[in-house]
Amino acid sequence: MEILRRFTITLLCLIVLTPLGLAWKAGTAKVVITPETPIWMAGYAARDKPAQGTGQDLYAKALALEDIRGNRVVLITTDLLGFSDEFISGVAKRIADSTGLSRDRLLFNASHTHSGPALARVLDIAYLMSPEQKEAVASYTLSLADKLVSLVETALSDLQPCKVTHGYATASFAINRRVETSSGFVIGANRAGPVDHSVPVLAIDSERGSLRAVVFGYSCHNTTLQGSNYHYHGDYAGVAQEWLEKRYPDSIALFVTGTGGDSNPYPRGTRELAEEHGASLGRAVADALTGPLYSIAPSIGATFDTVDLEFKVPPSRSVLEKQLEDENPHKRLHAKKFLAELDANGSIDSNYSYPVQIWNLGNAITLVALGGEVVGDYGFRIKREIEAKSVWVAGYSNDVSCYIPSRRILREGGYEAEESMIYYGRPGSFQPTVEDRIMAKVHELSAKLREEE
């Protein structure tokens, strides 16, 4: 009888509300996360001092969605380089204790701006900080956790009837950055290389028909501003969000980073270019909002799991001891880290627990969120292989632990496959199985959601 009662209520709600487009509920919130004092900035190992000012405020934003059955999810976007699993797991537990939302219902995404603050336990080896500077970063990280918990609580308290639609646009400033030379692959501008120019868009309209929130994505490194910049700034993604919120003053704009691990903005290097790229992305989203937009039925499916990825055989003690003499200070720090692990545990852990998360929204959008700096091959493959009306692939989600190269890029080598692992404090590059392991988990979770529908 209880099952029949719930079914009847759901059916009546669909009959009454769906024609009006108000069977969804949504809540939004945003908070400034610009550090109040100058601390070390994230992303570029060549920086040698903390921030010197603020060019644009940084934000964390949340969009809470509730379907017709009362199922809820919350998307949290941040103007940050990335975060560790330890940090996000702690925040998620606090949110669960406060709101009852399970881990699969919370999706954290970083814009990957290289002009934001460093966080504790992310790229520690890349930053040559003093003990006092490390303490300032640790203090900021703790305060950020408090803000994210409060942010989600605020968004959930703001739930109001709404209409949810989706559409697409394109932006053209991303370019593949892997250039083959006689000495291997280097970072540059490869006009012939693969790049995803799609801009997926999710629109949230109020009861009055005005835009309350817009979520949009793009697969490109958020690195128009380079290491010479010492001012906090959201880069092109921050500019695009600001541009949209000025155009639609009653709304909140949330940027979700795609699979842009091997693409860069082009051209880049100045504040003016960041403004130009951001405005062009904002205009693309605005064009998508003019239609056609497609309605999304008020249902949510969510799942989250991890898959073990294997690194290649870790370096031996003798190799690490030799690395202590390297002229590169980051390589010396890398050697010290793993020599300490050897001393403490007798071995080096060669596995990484990698997060994969999938949301289904109304059988219209399958959002696949992957951890780390995911290269474009994953986005293309997932869109080809996942059975869904519309597939949206995000990287830089839940744990930005290192680059996640494809089988092709592992074979080719270069920064994304090998050199970056030093700065991320990983024992070495991944085994060639990494792509297939991730894809197997994506297929497993996607099938699980289809079975639950």
MOCOR-V867196 format. One record per backbone hydrogen bond with DSSP energy under -1.0 kcal/mol. CO is the residue of the C=O (numbers start at 1). NH is the residue of the N-H. If there is no record, write none. Layout:
# MOCOR-V867196
co=CO nh=NH
co=CO nh=NH
This chain:
# MOCOR-V867196
co=1 nh=5
co=2 nh=6
co=3 nh=7
co=4 nh=8
co=5 nh=9
co=6 nh=10
co=7 nh=11
co=8 nh=12
co=9 nh=13
co=10 nh=14
co=11 nh=15
co=12 nh=16
co=13 nh=17
co=14 nh=18
co=17 nh=22
co=18 nh=21
co=24 nh=162
co=25 nh=66
co=26 nh=160
co=27 nh=64
co=29 nh=62
co=31 nh=60
co=39 nh=51
co=40 nh=118
co=44 nh=47
co=53 nh=232
co=58 nh=33
co=59 nh=79
co=60 nh=31
co=61 nh=77
co=62 nh=29
co=63 nh=75
co=64 nh=27
co=65 nh=73
co=66 nh=25
co=67 nh=70
co=71 nh=67
co=73 nh=65
co=74 nh=107
co=75 nh=63
co=76 nh=109
co=77 nh=61
co=78 nh=80
co=78 nh=111
co=80 nh=112
co=83 nh=400
co=84 nh=88
co=85 nh=89
co=86 nh=90
co=87 nh=91
co=88 nh=92
co=89 nh=93
co=90 nh=94
co=91 nh=95
co=92 nh=96
co=93 nh=97
co=94 nh=98
co=95 nh=99
co=96 nh=100
co=102 nh=105
co=103 nh=106
co=105 nh=74
co=107 nh=76
co=108 nh=398
co=109 nh=78
co=115 nh=233
co=116 nh=42
co=119 nh=122
co=123 nh=126
co=127 nh=129
co=130 nh=134
co=131 nh=135
co=132 nh=136
co=133 nh=137
co=134 nh=138
co=135 nh=139
co=136 nh=140
co=137 nh=141
co=138 nh=142
co=139 nh=143
co=140 nh=144
co=141 nh=145
co=142 nh=146
co=143 nh=147
co=144 nh=148
co=145 nh=149
co=146 nh=150
co=147 nh=151
co=148 nh=152
co=149 nh=153
co=150 nh=154
co=151 nh=155
co=152 nh=156
co=153 nh=157
co=155 nh=158
co=160 nh=26
co=162 nh=24
co=163 nh=205
co=164 nh=296
co=165 nh=203
co=166 nh=294
co=167 nh=201
co=169 nh=199
co=173 nh=266
co=175 nh=264
co=176 nh=190
co=177 nh=188
co=179 nh=186
co=181 nh=184
co=184 nh=181
co=186 nh=179
co=190 nh=193
co=197 nh=171
co=199 nh=169
co=200 nh=217
co=201 nh=167
co=202 nh=215
co=203 nh=165
co=204 nh=212
co=204 nh=213
co=205 nh=163
co=206 nh=209
co=210 nh=206
co=212 nh=252
co=213 nh=204
co=214 nh=254
co=215 nh=202
co=216 nh=256
co=218 nh=220
co=218 nh=258
co=221 nh=223
co=222 nh=114
co=224 nh=269
co=226 nh=229
co=230 nh=52
co=232 nh=55
co=232 nh=56
co=234 nh=238
co=235 nh=239
co=236 nh=240
co=237 nh=241
co=238 nh=242
co=239 nh=243
co=240 nh=244
co=241 nh=245
co=242 nh=246
co=243 nh=247
co=244 nh=248
co=248 nh=251
co=252 nh=214
co=254 nh=216
co=256 nh=218
co=257 nh=395
co=258 nh=260
co=260 nh=263
co=262 nh=177
co=263 nh=221
co=264 nh=175
co=270 nh=274
co=271 nh=275
co=272 nh=276
co=273 nh=277
co=274 nh=278
co=275 nh=279
co=276 nh=280
co=277 nh=281
co=278 nh=282
co=279 nh=283
co=280 nh=284
co=281 nh=285
co=282 nh=286
co=283 nh=287
co=284 nh=288
co=285 nh=289
co=288 nh=291
co=294 nh=166
co=297 nh=299
co=298 nh=68
co=299 nh=362
co=301 nh=360
co=303 nh=358
co=305 nh=356
co=307 nh=354
co=309 nh=352
co=310 nh=431
co=316 nh=320
co=317 nh=321
co=318 nh=322
co=319 nh=323
co=320 nh=324
co=322 nh=325
co=323 nh=326
co=328 nh=332
co=329 nh=333
co=330 nh=334
co=331 nh=335
co=332 nh=336
co=333 nh=337
co=334 nh=338
co=335 nh=339
co=336 nh=340
co=337 nh=341
co=338 nh=342
co=339 nh=343
co=340 nh=344
co=341 nh=345
co=342 nh=346
co=350 nh=311
co=352 nh=309
co=354 nh=307
co=355 nh=371
co=356 nh=305
co=357 nh=369
co=358 nh=303
co=359 nh=367
co=360 nh=301
co=361 nh=364
co=361 nh=365
co=365 nh=361
co=366 nh=392
co=367 nh=359
co=368 nh=394
co=369 nh=357
co=370 nh=397
co=372 nh=374
co=372 nh=396
co=373 nh=404
co=374 nh=261
co=375 nh=378
co=376 nh=380
co=377 nh=381
co=378 nh=382
co=379 nh=383
co=380 nh=384
co=381 nh=385
co=382 nh=386
co=386 nh=388
co=390 nh=366
co=392 nh=368
co=394 nh=370
co=396 nh=110
co=397 nh=399
co=399 nh=372
co=399 nh=401
co=402 nh=373
co=404 nh=375
co=406 nh=410
co=407 nh=411
co=408 nh=412
co=409 nh=413
co=414 nh=418
co=415 nh=420
co=418 nh=421
co=419 nh=422
co=420 nh=424
co=421 nh=426
co=422 nh=425
co=429 nh=312
co=431 nh=434
co=433 nh=437
co=434 nh=438
co=435 nh=439
co=436 nh=440
co=437 nh=441
co=438 nh=442
co=439 nh=443
co=440 nh=444
co=441 nh=445
co=442 nh=446
co=443 nh=447
co=444 nh=448
co=445 nh=449
co=446 nh=450
co=447 nh=451
co=448 nh=452
